[in-house]
Amino acid sequence: MSQVFDIFKIYVDQLRDGHADKINDEVSPQFLEVQEKELVFTDPVKLEGETYLANDDLILHLNIVAFASIPCSICNERVKVEIGLNNFYHAEPLDNITTKVFDFSSIVREAILLEVPAFAECHEGKCPHRKAIEKYIKSEPAQGQPREDEVYRPFADLE
């Protein structure tokens, strides 16, 4: 694994004259700065792609793979969920990069955190504890039967 801070630095002057900089590395998930009980990142984050200049913009093109551990929405056991961002693009105007060194760690962090699912279920969506709570889950009516909110009740307001 690379040093956390160096992998995220892009030296803009090295990209002049049509040069591209390849990115292919793994970085500790500590840069995500997630300190929550319900959301944990333990595996290295994989970054692969390139960065280059296009007119007056710095272009960052990445494939990102991270793994989050979140509780199963049924039984609360930990579930490891893959977060994959394919063909992620970010354009940064060169006017915003005053130091000629661009740190893209916050961009990757934000992209990953936006993709964390709100819910997950263990055993690939077939939690063994589902039977215990099935009576509390509202099920869809049989085909051809109206849903509860579609049934006309003319006397519902009389009480």
C-alpha positions as CSV (number, residue, x, y, z in Angstrom):
1,M,0.0,0.0,0.0
2,S,1.2,3.5,-0.7
3,Q,1.6,6.4,1.6
4,V,-2.0,7.8,2.1
5,F,-1.1,11.4,1.4
6,D,1.2,11.0,-1.7
7,I,-1.2,8.8,-3.7
8,F,-3.8,11.5,-3.9
9,K,-1.5,14.3,-5.1
10,I,-1.5,15.3,-8.8
11,Y,1.3,17.5,-10.0
12,V,-0.4,19.6,-12.7
13,D,2.8,20.8,-14.3
14,Q,3.8,17.2,-15.1
15,L,0.6,16.9,-17.2
16,R,1.4,19.6,-19.7
17,D,2.0,18.9,-23.4
18,G,-0.6,16.1,-23.5
19,H,1.0,13.9,-20.8
20,A,-1.3,11.6,-18.7
21,D,-0.5,10.2,-15.3
22,K,-1.6,6.6,-14.6
23,I,-3.1,5.8,-11.2
24,N,-3.0,2.2,-10.0
25,D,-2.8,1.7,-6.3
26,E,-4.3,0.6,-3.1
27,V,-4.7,2.9,-0.2
28,S,-5.7,2.5,3.5
29,P,-9.4,3.3,4.2
30,Q,-8.2,5.6,6.9
31,F,-8.4,8.6,4.5
32,L,-12.2,8.1,4.5
33,E,-12.2,9.3,8.1
34,V,-15.3,7.3,8.9
35,Q,-15.8,6.9,12.7
36,E,-19.3,5.4,12.9
37,K,-20.5,2.3,14.7
38,E,-22.7,1.2,11.9
39,L,-20.3,1.9,9.0
40,V,-16.8,0.5,8.9
41,F,-14.2,0.3,6.1
42,T,-11.4,-2.2,6.7
43,D,-10.1,-3.3,3.3
44,P,-7.8,-1.2,1.2
45,V,-9.5,1.1,-1.4
46,K,-8.4,0.2,-4.9
47,L,-7.9,3.1,-7.4
48,E,-7.2,2.6,-11.1
49,G,-7.3,5.2,-13.8
50,E,-5.6,8.3,-15.1
51,T,-5.5,12.0,-14.9
52,Y,-4.8,14.5,-17.7
53,L,-5.4,18.0,-18.8
54,A,-8.2,18.9,-21.2
55,N,-8.3,22.6,-22.2
56,D,-8.6,24.5,-18.9
57,D,-9.6,21.5,-16.7
58,L,-7.8,18.7,-14.9
59,I,-9.6,15.5,-15.6
60,L,-9.6,12.6,-13.2
61,H,-10.9,9.3,-14.6
62,L,-11.0,6.4,-12.1
63,N,-12.4,3.0,-11.3
64,I,-12.8,2.7,-7.5
65,V,-13.4,-0.4,-5.4
66,A,-14.0,-0.2,-1.7
67,F,-15.7,-2.5,0.8
68,A,-17.9,-1.3,3.6
69,S,-19.2,-3.3,6.6
70,I,-22.8,-2.4,7.6
71,P,-25.4,-4.2,9.7
72,C,-27.9,-6.5,8.1
73,S,-31.3,-4.8,8.1
74,I,-33.0,-8.0,9.4
75,C,-30.6,-9.5,12.0
76,N,-28.0,-6.8,12.5
77,E,-25.1,-9.1,11.7
78,R,-22.2,-7.4,9.8
79,V,-22.5,-7.5,6.0
80,K,-19.5,-6.8,3.8
81,V,-20.8,-4.7,0.8
82,E,-18.7,-3.9,-2.3
83,I,-18.8,-0.3,-3.4
84,G,-17.7,-0.1,-7.0
85,L,-17.5,3.1,-9.1
86,N,-16.7,2.4,-12.7
87,N,-15.8,5.2,-15.1
88,F,-15.9,7.9,-12.4
89,Y,-15.0,11.3,-13.8
90,H,-14.2,14.5,-12.1
91,A,-13.2,17.8,-13.9
92,E,-11.4,20.5,-11.8
93,P,-10.9,23.9,-13.4
94,L,-7.2,24.8,-13.4
95,D,-8.1,28.2,-12.0
96,N,-9.0,26.4,-8.7
97,I,-5.6,24.8,-8.4
98,T,-3.4,27.7,-7.3
99,T,-0.5,25.6,-5.9
100,K,-0.2,23.4,-9.0
101,V,-0.7,20.4,-6.8
102,F,-4.1,18.9,-6.6
103,D,-5.2,16.6,-3.8
104,F,-8.2,14.5,-4.9
105,S,-8.7,12.5,-1.6
106,S,-11.8,14.4,-0.7
107,I,-13.3,13.8,-4.1
108,V,-12.8,10.0,-3.8
109,R,-14.0,10.1,-0.2
110,E,-17.2,11.8,-1.2
111,A,-17.8,9.5,-4.2
112,I,-17.5,6.4,-2.1
113,L,-19.6,7.6,0.8
114,L,-22.4,8.6,-1.6
115,E,-22.5,5.1,-2.9
116,V,-22.8,3.3,0.5
117,P,-26.2,1.5,0.5
118,A,-28.8,2.5,3.1
119,F,-29.7,-1.1,3.7
120,A,-28.1,-4.5,3.2
121,E,-29.1,-8.1,4.0
122,C,-26.7,-10.9,4.9
123,H,-26.4,-14.2,3.0
124,E,-26.8,-12.3,-0.3
125,G,-30.2,-11.0,0.4
126,K,-31.6,-14.2,2.1
127,C,-31.2,-13.5,5.8
128,P,-32.1,-16.7,7.8
129,H,-33.9,-14.6,10.4
130,R,-36.3,-13.2,7.9
131,K,-39.0,-15.8,8.8
132,A,-39.1,-14.5,12.4
133,I,-40.1,-11.0,11.3
134,E,-42.2,-11.9,8.2
135,K,-45.5,-11.4,10.2
136,Y,-44.5,-7.7,10.7
137,I,-43.7,-7.0,7.1
138,K,-46.5,-5.8,4.8
139,S,-46.7,-8.0,1.8
140,E,-48.0,-7.2,-1.7
141,P,-51.5,-8.5,-2.5
142,A,-51.9,-11.5,-4.8
143,Q,-52.0,-10.7,-8.5
144,G,-55.3,-9.4,-9.6
145,Q,-56.2,-8.3,-6.0
146,P,-56.4,-4.5,-5.2
147,R,-53.9,-3.0,-2.8
148,E,-55.2,-1.7,0.6
149,D,-54.9,1.9,-0.6
150,E,-56.8,1.1,-3.8
151,V,-59.9,-0.3,-2.1
152,Y,-62.9,2.1,-2.0
153,R,-64.3,2.4,1.5
154,P,-67.4,4.6,1.4
155,F,-68.1,4.6,5.1
156,A,-64.5,5.0,6.4
157,D,-65.1,8.5,7.6
158,L,-68.2,7.7,9.7
159,E,-67.4,7.2,13.3
